Amino acid sequence: TDHFKQYHHILSNLITGSLELVSNPLISIAIPTYKRIDSLKEAIDSVLNQQPVDIPYEMLIVDDDPATDNDTERLVRSYGNPLILYYRHSENLGMFANWNRCIELARGKWVAFLHDDDLLKPYYLEKIRYFLNEKINGKAGYLHCQYDMLLDFGERQLLSQTNPDGWIKRRFKPCIKNKLTEVTMTDFIIRGQSPIAPPSCGTLILREAALEVGGFDEKYWPSADGHLSYFILNRYKVYTTNIPMGDYRLSINTSFQPKVLAEMVKVDYYFRKFLHDRNALTRLFGRLFQREFLVNSIDEKIGFADLAGNVETIKSLDFLGLY
């Protein structure tokens, strides 16, 4: 299904920036945004402050606020940097439709997503260049970037992400930091959900692959990003880094609002049933561990809510009663 065409009547106008500055980018760093100028400025700065590296890239700010001369436009203009391509829609699209429009507007072979409240590590482009040149084998369509979690409650705090998980991987992390891990269908089935996090902090999606599978499907809100990686995996190889490539901010992340987390549990439940309906063996596996999967999903969301300061609210929701 083509999830791009339903919005083709809505225009995205290039307000400022020069397409001629980088004529043939390999990577399009796309920052979808909506009324978040404070965190957006930090995201932009994290792109502009990359360590010097020889790789052609462009940066897109794709604004879902159709108001003219808005705060986002004024922020972008304040840089006076033609590298920053600022697009604004004629109408509001919504989150996943805006992500799809980022894919359409990108000119690079790879689209690197960066949410407007997240950051890239200073070495991001240097490492990405190495991975693309040296480590990606076969028909790759998705490169998930691990991240550190950034708390902004008063005093900023970084929490290192637990991945690569398992004590063996952590013990040998110095040996695997320059390697990629391939994500397989078995990973999806055993976990009962997408084993990789939302596409931000520079996660690369092959533009051709995203167009081929139809982009993000809004009917899977708020977990459409995990579904996209699954559909790409059916046709391409999917990899993940073993080192953090960015900082994922929690304090103002709408994904950690209690109602959104509750909807994630629900969508994950039905996606898990879909995953396990592949054959008799996976159906038996899914039935045997159905409750354990659900409880683990709930505990995961409670953990996110705890980090974001919403733990009491999320614990009060009757998840098991949903089913």
PEDATA-V910252 format. One record per pair of residues at least 6 apart in sequence whose C-alpha atoms are under 8 Angstrom apart, sorted by sequence separation. I is the first residue (numbers start at 0). J is the second residue. D is the distance in Angstrom with one decimal. If there is no record, write none. Layout:
i->[I	I]
j->[J	J]
d->[D	D]
This chain:
i->[113	149	150	163	187	217	231	249	253	254	275	276	304	305	32	149	150	168	186	187	216	219	275	75	102	149	150	186	215	302	62	148	149	163	215	228	275	301	304	75	147	148	275	147	148	215	216	147	148	182	215	301	72	146	147	214	272	300	301	146	271	145	212	145	209	212	212	297	65	209	60	62	64	65	208	58	59	60	61	62	63	64	65	57	58	59	60	61	62	63	65	268	57	58	59	60	61	62	64	65	198	293	57	59	61	63	64	197	208	28	30	32	63	197	25	26	27	28	29	30	31	32	33	63	196	264	267	25	26	27	28	29	30	31	32	33	34	63	195	24	25	26	27	28	29	30	31	32	33	23	24	27	29	31	193	264	24	192	193	221	264	21	36	40	63	21	36	193	21	34	35	61	193	264	34	36	221	261	61	260	221	222	59	187	221	201	220	134	135	195	200	201	222	134	184	200	221	222	59	200	220	130	200	219	257	130	184	199	255	256	130	183	255	57	56	145	143	255	257	261	143	183	256	260	144	146	182	183	255	264	143	144	145	181	182	257	261	144	181	182	257	265	144	181	182	249	250	261	143	144	180	181	249	143	144	179	180	142	143	179	180	15	20	21	141	142	179	180	20	141	142	178	179	141	178	16	17	140	141	176	177	16	17	140	176	177	15	16	17	18	31	139	175	176	16	17	31	15	16	140	15	16	172	14	15	31	54	13	14	15	30	42	49	50	13	14	29	42	46	49	50	52	13	14	42	45	46	48	49	52	12	13	42	45	49	50	51	54	11	12	41	42	45	46	49	50	192	11	12	29	39	41	42	45	11	12	38	39	41	42	10	11	27	38	123	163	192	9	10	27	38	162	163	191	192	9	10	26	27	35	191	9	26	27	29	35	119	24	25	26	27	28	29	30	31	32	117	118	119	192	23	24	25	26	27	28	29	30	31	32	117	160	188	191	23	24	25	26	27	28	29	30	31	191	26	28	30	113	114	6	112	113	114	188	112	113	141	187	188	111	112	113	111	112	113	157	6	111	112	141	111	112	140	110	111	140	3	110	111	188	2	109	110	141	143	145	109	110	140	141	142	143	144	145	3	109	110	139	140	141	142	143	144	145	146	147	2	3	108	109	138	139	140	141	142	143	145	146	147	149	151	108	138	139	142	144	145	146	147	148	149	150	151	152	107	108	137	139	144	145	146	147	148	149	150	151	144	145	146	147	148	149	150	105	144	146	148	149	191	190	102	102	102	99	99	98	96	95	95	96	123	95	122	123	120	120	119	120	119	120	118	119	95	117	118	117	118	117	116	117	116	116	116	150	150	28	1	3	1	2	3	0	1	2	0	1	2	2]
j->[119	155	156	169	193	223	237	255	259	260	281	282	310	311	39	156	157	175	193	194	223	226	282	83	110	157	158	194	223	310	71	157	158	172	224	237	284	310	313	85	157	158	285	158	159	226	227	159	160	194	227	313	85	159	160	227	285	313	314	160	285	160	227	162	227	230	231	318	87	231	83	85	87	88	231	82	83	84	85	86	87	88	89	82	83	84	85	86	87	88	90	293	83	84	85	86	87	88	90	91	224	319	84	86	88	90	91	224	235	56	58	60	91	225	54	55	56	57	58	59	60	61	62	92	225	293	296	55	56	57	58	59	60	61	62	63	64	93	225	55	56	57	58	59	60	61	62	63	64	55	56	59	61	63	225	296	57	225	226	254	297	55	70	74	97	56	71	228	57	70	71	97	229	300	71	74	259	300	101	300	262	263	101	229	263	244	263	178	179	239	244	245	266	179	229	245	266	267	105	246	266	177	247	266	304	178	232	247	303	304	179	232	304	107	107	196	195	307	309	313	196	236	309	313	198	200	236	237	309	318	198	199	200	236	237	312	316	200	237	238	313	321	201	238	239	306	307	318	201	202	238	239	307	202	203	238	239	202	203	239	240	76	81	82	202	203	240	241	82	203	204	240	241	204	241	80	81	204	205	240	241	81	82	205	241	242	81	82	83	84	97	205	241	242	83	84	98	83	84	208	84	85	241	84	85	101	124	84	85	86	101	113	120	121	85	86	101	114	118	121	122	124	86	87	115	118	119	121	122	125	86	87	116	119	123	124	125	128	86	87	116	117	120	121	124	125	267	87	88	105	115	117	118	121	88	89	115	116	118	119	88	89	105	116	201	241	270	88	89	106	117	241	242	270	271	89	90	106	107	115	271	90	107	108	110	116	200	106	107	108	109	110	111	112	113	114	199	200	201	274	106	107	108	109	110	111	112	113	114	115	200	243	271	274	107	108	109	110	111	112	113	114	115	275	111	113	115	198	199	92	198	199	200	274	199	200	228	274	275	199	200	201	200	201	202	246	96	201	202	231	202	203	231	202	203	232	96	203	204	281	96	203	204	235	237	239	204	205	235	236	237	238	239	240	99	205	206	235	236	237	238	239	240	241	242	243	99	100	205	206	235	236	237	238	239	240	242	243	244	246	248	206	236	237	240	242	243	244	245	246	247	248	249	250	206	207	236	238	243	244	245	246	247	248	249	250	244	245	246	247	248	249	250	206	245	247	249	250	292	292	206	209	210	214	215	215	215	215	216	217	244	217	244	245	243	244	244	245	245	246	245	246	223	245	246	246	247	247	247	248	248	251	252	306	307	201	210	213	212	213	214	212	213	214	213	214	215	216]
d->[7.7	7.1	5.0	6.3	5.4	6.3	7.7	7.5	7.6	6.7	4.9	5.3	4.7	8.0	7.5	5.8	6.2	8.0	7.9	6.0	5.8	7.5	5.0	7.4	6.6	4.7	7.6	6.5	5.8	7.5	7.6	5.7	6.3	7.6	6.5	7.7	7.4	6.0	6.6	7.2	6.5	5.0	5.6	5.8	6.2	7.9	7.7	4.7	6.4	7.9	5.9	6.2	7.5	7.6	5.0	6.9	7.2	8.0	6.7	6.3	7.9	7.6	7.9	7.3	7.9	6.6	6.7	7.2	6.2	7.2	7.1	7.5	6.9	5.4	6.5	6.5	6.1	6.1	6.2	6.0	6.4	7.0	5.3	6.6	5.3	4.8	4.8	4.9	4.7	5.9	5.4	6.9	7.4	6.1	6.0	6.1	6.0	6.5	7.5	6.1	6.8	8.0	7.7	7.3	7.9	7.5	6.0	5.9	7.6	7.2	7.7	7.0	5.3	6.7	7.3	6.8	5.7	6.1	6.0	6.0	6.0	6.0	5.9	6.3	7.3	7.7	7.9	5.5	4.7	4.9	4.7	4.7	4.9	4.7	5.1	5.3	7.0	7.1	7.2	4.7	5.7	6.5	5.8	6.1	6.2	6.1	6.2	6.2	5.8	7.2	4.6	7.0	7.3	7.5	5.3	6.3	6.1	7.8	7.3	7.7	6.5	6.9	6.9	7.5	6.7	7.0	5.8	7.6	6.6	7.5	7.7	7.4	7.1	7.7	6.8	7.0	6.9	8.0	6.6	6.1	7.0	6.3	7.7	7.9	6.0	7.0	7.8	6.8	7.8	7.8	6.3	7.0	6.9	6.8	8.0	4.6	7.7	7.5	7.6	6.5	7.6	7.9	6.8	6.7	7.2	7.8	7.4	7.7	6.4	7.4	7.8	7.5	5.9	7.7	7.3	7.9	6.9	6.5	6.8	7.7	7.7	8.0	7.2	7.9	7.8	6.7	7.6	7.3	7.9	7.6	6.9	7.6	7.7	7.4	5.4	6.5	7.6	6.5	5.9	5.4	5.3	7.5	6.2	4.3	7.0	7.3	5.5	7.1	7.9	4.8	5.5	6.4	5.9	4.7	7.6	6.2	5.3	5.8	6.3	5.7	6.4	7.4	7.3	7.8	7.7	4.9	4.9	7.1	6.7	5.8	6.4	6.9	6.3	4.6	6.8	7.1	5.1	6.0	6.1	7.6	7.4	4.2	6.4	4.9	5.3	7.9	7.2	5.9	7.7	7.5	6.5	7.7	6.6	5.5	5.4	6.7	6.3	7.6	4.4	5.9	6.0	6.3	7.6	7.7	5.4	6.9	7.7	6.9	5.6	7.5	7.8	7.6	7.7	5.7	5.8	5.7	6.1	7.8	7.9	4.6	5.8	6.9	4.5	6.9	6.0	5.7	6.5	6.5	6.3	5.8	5.3	6.8	6.5	5.4	7.1	7.5	7.7	6.9	5.9	5.5	7.7	5.9	7.0	7.9	6.8	7.0	6.5	5.4	6.3	7.5	4.7	7.9	5.0	6.8	4.2	7.6	6.2	6.0	6.9	7.3	5.6	6.3	5.7	4.9	7.6	5.8	7.0	6.8	5.4	6.5	7.5	7.0	7.8	8.0	5.9	6.0	7.6	7.9	5.0	7.0	5.0	6.3	4.7	7.7	6.7	7.6	5.5	6.6	4.6	6.1	6.2	6.1	5.9	6.2	7.5	7.2	7.3	6.0	6.6	7.9	7.3	4.8	5.3	4.8	4.8	4.6	5.1	5.0	6.2	5.5	6.3	7.7	7.8	7.0	7.0	7.4	6.3	5.8	5.9	6.0	6.1	5.6	6.4	7.7	6.6	6.9	5.8	7.5	5.5	7.7	6.0	4.5	7.1	6.1	4.9	5.0	7.2	7.5	6.4	7.6	6.6	5.5	8.0	5.1	7.6	8.0	7.8	4.7	5.7	7.3	5.3	6.7	6.6	8.0	4.4	7.6	7.5	5.4	6.5	7.6	8.0	5.9	5.2	7.7	7.7	7.0	5.6	6.3	5.1	6.8	6.0	6.1	5.9	5.9	6.5	4.6	6.0	5.4	5.7	4.8	4.8	4.5	5.4	6.6	7.3	5.9	7.8	7.4	6.2	5.5	5.5	4.4	6.0	6.2	5.4	6.4	6.0	4.0	7.9	5.8	7.4	5.8	5.7	6.0	7.4	7.8	4.5	5.4	6.3	5.6	5.5	6.1	7.3	6.6	7.5	7.4	7.2	7.6	6.7	5.8	4.8	4.8	4.7	4.5	5.6	5.5	5.8	7.2	5.3	6.0	5.9	6.1	5.8	7.9	7.7	6.2	6.9	7.9	6.8	7.9	6.4	7.5	7.8	5.9	6.3	7.5	7.3	6.1	7.4	7.4	5.6	6.1	7.6	7.4	7.8	5.4	6.2	4.6	4.1	7.1	5.3	6.3	7.7	7.4	5.0	5.8	6.8	5.1	7.6	5.5	6.2	7.6	7.5	7.8	8.0	7.3	8.0	6.9	7.5	5.3	6.9	7.2	4.3	5.9	5.5	7.1	6.7	6.2]
